[in-house]
């Protein structure tokens, strides 16, 4: 596929397709950092749909995110990193839908989410954590029904505040 620097083409979205000069675009578009030396993003298209490996970089040159597309659909692994190189997220897609275990980590490396999906829907064990590592939600999805701790907000009993006067 031919490669183009982003400022040399006029790719935009039109009716769900990436187009250039009113034609579905085919090629790889790369975006340069302000210094005009480092690449900050690489995206491929075929017939107006995202295709192949997609990468985004931090200004320091470290890889920020990598994902894959096939015929406009997210497929395979999506992996993202914090600027220091530690993992930020790891997801898996099949035919554009979440599938399998999807994880997210905070900037300190603490696990924040561990969610399980099947064909784009939550399925099985689901866990979410606060920044301090304490459990925020811990539930399971069985046959489309949710069971367990869903995460709650702190509530104040109205009668306590009324009678303390």
Number of C-alpha atoms within 10 A of each C-alpha: 9 8 13 14 13 16 11 8 13 12 20 15 13 13 6 10 19 21 21 16 10 11 13 18 23 21 17 21 20 20 18 17 16 10 8 9 8 15 19 21 20 20 21 24 25 19 16 23 21 24 22 20 16 20 21 20 22 18 16 12 13 15 20 23 20 18 21 22 23 18 16 20 17 21 23 19 18 18 20 23 21 19 17 13 12 15 22 22 20 19 22 21 23 18 16 17 17 23 23 20 19 19 20 22 21 18 16 13 13 16 21 22 22 19 23 22 21 15 14 15 14 21 21 20 18 22 20 21 20 14 16 11 11 10 15 17 17 18 17 21 17 12 8 11 10 16 13 12 14 14 14 8 6 6 6 8 8 8 8 9 9 8 7 6 5
